[in-house]
Amino acid sequence: MYRHKIISSLELKKNERKIKWIKWWGVFTFVAIPLPLTGVWTGTCIALFVGLSKKETILSVILGNLVAGLIMMTISYLFADNTMIVLWFFLGLVAVFALVLAVRAIIKKILKKKSAE
């Protein structure tokens, strides 16, 4: 005989709040990372996709953009003479990461095709 755990409405609300909190922090972190395509537009689209309300979306995106701006300002201030070198380095890291993901997907596809044969 199987026993089913009855979830009270209080536990359900607690879980919903936790999920909303995780979504909010996810959008905030995504926007706060100063890399190409991780800005306000994309963050807003993601927030709407995961179901955040307008108020939560605006708050997470604005604060994330503020943090990204502070990070870029700090990098520009600390590396004033070598700002372009630092920015090209980060852009290179993004390119290498994208390349690794693409190669991984191709290898996965080839292995899947070989295992099907």
Sequence and secondary structure as in RCSB ss.txt:
>XXXX:A:sequence
MYRHKIISSLELKKNERKIKWIKWWGVFTFVAIPLPLTGVWTGTCIALFVGLSKKETILSVILGNLVAGLIMMTI
SYLFADNTMIVLWFFLGLVAVFALVLAVRAIIKKILKKKSAE
>XXXX:A:secstr
        HHHHHHHHHHHHHHHHHHHHHHHHS STT SHHHHHHHHHHHT  HHHHHHHHHHHHHHHHHHHHHH
HHHTSTTHHHHHHHHHHHHHHHHHHHHHHHHHHHHHHHHHH 
